[in-house]
Amino acid sequence: MKKPDTKRLYNIKEAGTFLGRSEWSVREMLWAGKLPYIKDGKRIFVDILDMEKWIEQNKTQFGF
């Protein structure tokens, strides 16, 4: 089985780094339902595929 080049699940701090946002900003996104998460006991993880999807869905173009 081939090892993936990048990991799939990120903790909140890592998700913030990936998205260029603070940890609290990521928490607010999770609480608002803007970004799904995985909960394992007390630990919370965000799937990189969901973060990439959020980025794509929130892209805008400057219109004239």
C-alpha positions as CSV (number, residue, x, y, z in Angstrom):
1,M,0.0,0.0,0.0
2,K,1.4,3.4,-1.0
3,K,1.9,5.9,1.7
4,P,0.1,9.2,1.0
5,D,2.3,12.3,0.3
6,T,0.4,14.4,2.8
7,K,-1.7,13.5,5.8
8,R,-5.5,13.7,5.5
9,L,-6.6,14.8,9.0
10,Y,-5.4,18.0,10.7
11,N,-5.9,19.2,14.2
12,I,-7.3,22.7,14.7
13,K,-4.0,24.4,15.0
14,E,-2.7,22.7,11.8
15,A,-6.0,23.5,10.0
16,G,-5.5,27.2,10.9
17,T,-2.0,27.1,9.4
18,F,-3.3,25.4,6.3
19,L,-6.1,27.9,5.9
20,G,-4.1,31.0,7.0
21,R,-6.5,31.6,9.9
22,S,-6.2,31.6,13.7
23,E,-7.2,28.6,15.8
24,W,-10.2,30.5,17.1
25,S,-11.3,31.4,13.6
26,V,-11.2,27.7,12.7
27,R,-13.2,26.9,15.8
28,E,-15.8,29.5,14.9
29,M,-16.0,28.0,11.4
30,L,-16.6,24.5,13.0
31,W,-19.3,25.9,15.4
32,A,-21.1,27.7,12.6
33,G,-21.2,24.6,10.5
34,K,-19.0,26.1,7.7
35,L,-16.5,23.3,7.9
36,P,-17.2,19.6,8.9
37,Y,-15.0,17.9,11.5
38,I,-14.2,14.5,12.9
39,K,-14.3,14.1,16.7
40,D,-12.3,11.3,18.3
41,G,-12.9,11.5,22.1
42,K,-11.9,15.1,23.0
43,R,-9.8,15.5,19.9
44,I,-11.1,17.3,16.8
45,F,-9.8,16.9,13.3
46,V,-10.5,18.5,10.0
47,D,-10.2,16.6,6.7
48,I,-7.9,18.3,4.2
49,L,-10.5,17.5,1.4
50,D,-13.1,19.5,3.3
51,M,-10.7,22.4,3.7
52,E,-9.9,22.4,0.0
53,K,-13.6,22.2,-0.8
54,W,-14.3,25.2,1.4
55,I,-11.5,27.1,-0.3
56,E,-12.9,26.3,-3.8
57,Q,-16.5,27.2,-2.7
58,N,-15.4,30.6,-1.3
59,K,-13.3,31.8,-4.2
60,T,-14.6,35.0,-5.7
61,Q,-13.6,37.0,-8.7
62,F,-13.2,40.7,-8.8
63,G,-15.9,42.0,-11.2
64,F,-16.0,45.3,-13.0
